[in-house]
């Protein structure tokens, strides 16, 4: 058994197959992938990694299995899946996942190839585990896959607490101990036991508060968009494939960006925090419905048109259209008066949080600071935005100059 001191869960005891997996290259690589990507440009202490998060998920999964009375091979499969659930992440976590998915068709939880081949596969088989079944658990398959990837998974419980701890933001400090203790299986479905509507609401509320404060902070979004654009340019280089990019760690990606002529400027800007600024910051009600339906290529065409109109390079204009707000946690199941109910059907808080999500959503257009006035007007027109409602041009420049001084 190996005992590891953790900043969130104190001492984590790692044994069995998980202990054997710790020193595989796939798991050790996670030491060099930041949990929150570019969020450290907002919160300087947010330097925690996917490695420590994976340890935390393993720890909570182990506790949940003990509470649920799951033992033997099934428990070992879940422990392995918990430790390995993030090995498919590319550099900077989710920041460039949409890009690599377009080229490879794989998201971070598509880990079948990583688990069935090489060192990890050998370790799993040596411990009597089928790598394909472990990969299925990572993808949330089956009854026990709900513990690793689902509305009440231990992944979410760890990252909320861990992200709050390392950013210094208090909103993610859920009672994960109670959440783990109150998990039960009812007819193969993972639910919270009787008397835990408020416990489920706390998980929902924590995620809803962390989203605008940390995960969707405007500086994090701008730097993420810049990193994604730089990585897209990197794939235009003849000697780097999307699969190679997907398997890089953070340091390797930055080195590749700095050594490539077409991405060197982006690398320098990210390294020195000389970031683009907001030329447009539009609310959801000011965005035409057809904008949400635009493909990646159509958005790139808008960027090209705006840049051409203003005599700028196309990479000087970045249009950032997030998906429409969603709240998967609202479908969490809780036991109420002996029956399973969806949280959204039981809690009036869900409706209020959905409204808050709608109000917090923003479409962004980013560009070099000296071009915000010009880009704002042209981009708003190109996208058909309600200019009176959207924050654009000279208004955005003066407001952002003040905000960005502190963020």
Secondary structure as the mmCIF struct_conf table of DSSP 4:
data_model
#
loop_
_struct_conf.conf_type_id
_struct_conf.id
_struct_conf.beg_label_comp_id
_struct_conf.beg_label_asym_id
_struct_conf.beg_label_seq_id
_struct_conf.end_label_comp_id
_struct_conf.end_label_asym_id
_struct_conf.end_label_seq_id
STRN STRN1 UNK A 2 UNK A 6
TURN_TY1_P TURN_TY1_P1 UNK A 7 UNK A 9
STRN STRN2 UNK A 10 UNK A 14
HELX_RH_AL_P HELX_RH_AL_P1 UNK A 16 UNK A 22
TURN_TY1_P TURN_TY1_P2 UNK A 23 UNK A 23
BEND BEND1 UNK A 24 UNK A 24
HELX_RH_AL_P HELX_RH_AL_P2 UNK A 25 UNK A 28
HELX_RH_3T_P HELX_RH_3T_P1 UNK A 29 UNK A 32
BEND BEND2 UNK A 33 UNK A 33
STRN STRN3 UNK A 34 UNK A 34
TURN_TY1_P TURN_TY1_P3 UNK A 35 UNK A 36
HELX_RH_3T_P HELX_RH_3T_P2 UNK A 37 UNK A 41
TURN_TY1_P TURN_TY1_P4 UNK A 42 UNK A 42
BEND BEND3 UNK A 43 UNK A 43
TURN_TY1_P TURN_TY1_P5 UNK A 44 UNK A 45
STRN STRN4 UNK A 49 UNK A 49
HELX_RH_AL_P HELX_RH_AL_P3 UNK A 50 UNK A 68
TURN_TY1_P TURN_TY1_P6 UNK A 69 UNK A 69
HELX_RH_AL_P HELX_RH_AL_P4 UNK A 72 UNK A 84
TURN_TY1_P TURN_TY1_P7 UNK A 85 UNK A 88
TURN_TY1_P TURN_TY1_P8 UNK A 91 UNK A 92
HELX_RH_3T_P HELX_RH_3T_P3 UNK A 93 UNK A 96
HELX_RH_AL_P HELX_RH_AL_P5 UNK A 97 UNK A 104
BEND BEND4 UNK A 105 UNK A 105
TURN_TY1_P TURN_TY1_P9 UNK A 108 UNK A 109
HELX_RH_AL_P HELX_RH_AL_P6 UNK A 112 UNK A 116
BEND BEND5 UNK A 117 UNK A 117
HELX_RH_AL_P HELX_RH_AL_P7 UNK A 118 UNK A 126
TURN_TY1_P TURN_TY1_P10 UNK A 127 UNK A 128
HELX_RH_AL_P HELX_RH_AL_P8 UNK A 131 UNK A 138
TURN_TY1_P TURN_TY1_P11 UNK A 139 UNK A 140
HELX_RH_AL_P HELX_RH_AL_P9 UNK A 142 UNK A 148
BEND BEND6 UNK A 149 UNK A 150
TURN_TY1_P TURN_TY1_P12 UNK A 151 UNK A 152
HELX_RH_AL_P HELX_RH_AL_P10 UNK A 154 UNK A 167
TURN_TY1_P TURN_TY1_P13 UNK A 168 UNK A 168
HELX_RH_3T_P HELX_RH_3T_P4 UNK A 170 UNK A 172
HELX_RH_AL_P HELX_RH_AL_P11 UNK A 176 UNK A 181
TURN_TY1_P TURN_TY1_P14 UNK A 182 UNK A 182
STRN STRN5 UNK A 183 UNK A 186
TURN_TY1_P TURN_TY1_P15 UNK A 187 UNK A 188
STRN STRN6 UNK A 189 UNK A 192
HELX_LH_PP_P HELX_LH_PP_P1 UNK A 193 UNK A 193
TURN_TY1_P TURN_TY1_P16 UNK A 194 UNK A 195
HELX_RH_AL_P HELX_RH_AL_P12 UNK A 197 UNK A 210
HELX_RH_PI_P HELX_RH_PI_P1 UNK A 211 UNK A 215
TURN_TY1_P TURN_TY1_P17 UNK A 216 UNK A 216
HELX_RH_AL_P HELX_RH_AL_P13 UNK A 218 UNK A 234
TURN_TY1_P TURN_TY1_P18 UNK A 235 UNK A 236
BEND BEND7 UNK A 237 UNK A 237
TURN_TY1_P TURN_TY1_P19 UNK A 238 UNK A 239
HELX_RH_AL_P HELX_RH_AL_P14 UNK A 242 UNK A 247
HELX_RH_AL_P HELX_RH_AL_P15 UNK A 250 UNK A 259
BEND BEND8 UNK A 260 UNK A 260
TURN_TY1_P TURN_TY1_P20 UNK A 261 UNK A 263
HELX_RH_AL_P HELX_RH_AL_P16 UNK A 264 UNK A 272
TURN_TY1_P TURN_TY1_P21 UNK A 273 UNK A 273
STRN STRN7 UNK A 277 UNK A 283
HELX_RH_3T_P HELX_RH_3T_P5 UNK A 284 UNK A 286
BEND BEND9 UNK A 287 UNK A 287
HELX_RH_AL_P HELX_RH_AL_P17 UNK A 289 UNK A 292
TURN_TY1_P TURN_TY1_P22 UNK A 293 UNK A 293
HELX_RH_AL_P HELX_RH_AL_P18 UNK A 296 UNK A 310
TURN_TY1_P TURN_TY1_P23 UNK A 311 UNK A 311
HELX_RH_3T_P HELX_RH_3T_P6 UNK A 314 UNK A 316
STRN STRN8 UNK A 318 UNK A 320
HELX_LH_PP_P HELX_LH_PP_P2 UNK A 322 UNK A 325
HELX_RH_3T_P HELX_RH_3T_P7 UNK A 328 UNK A 331
STRN STRN9 UNK A 333 UNK A 336
TURN_TY1_P TURN_TY1_P24 UNK A 337 UNK A 338
STRN STRN10 UNK A 339 UNK A 342
HELX_RH_AL_P HELX_RH_AL_P19 UNK A 343 UNK A 346
TURN_TY1_P TURN_TY1_P25 UNK A 348 UNK A 348
HELX_RH_AL_P HELX_RH_AL_P20 UNK A 349 UNK A 360
STRN STRN11 UNK A 362 UNK A 367
HELX_RH_3T_P HELX_RH_3T_P8 UNK A 369 UNK A 371
HELX_RH_AL_P HELX_RH_AL_P21 UNK A 372 UNK A 383
TURN_TY1_P TURN_TY1_P26 UNK A 384 UNK A 384
TURN_TY1_P TURN_TY1_P27 UNK A 387 UNK A 389
BEND BEND10 UNK A 390 UNK A 390
STRN STRN12 UNK A 391 UNK A 392
HELX_RH_AL_P HELX_RH_AL_P22 UNK A 393 UNK A 406
#
